């Protein structure tokens, strides 16, 4: 079994690359990462690092050097006596190989 097939098999229901990569993150911190050839994406919570790497390489036709992920827990928010919850979010910081570039300002 090849490495790509193994990554696709572990994805479960994440058959499409567009289901893995939800949106780019455009914040000051994420923009500063572009100086180090990094791009930050919001990804599906069940996505693994090999699946994220495969999806970015296929969607943007670039070579990925490394993928780092982190989960942000949703906050409890109170407004006018009511209680609400923000959703949990998973982010992936993708480091691109030398010479590769993604322009996230143009969208997916």
VENURRA-V221435 format. One record per helix or strand. SS is the DSSP state (alpha for helix, beta for strand). FROM is the first residue (numbers start at 1). LEN is the number of residues. Records with the same first field share a line. If there is no record, write none. Layout:
SS->FROM-LEN + FROM-LEN
//
This chain:
alpha->3-8 + 17-4 + 28-9 + 49-12 + 104-3
beta->21-4 + 38-6 + 64-9 + 76-4 + 82-4 + 89-8
//
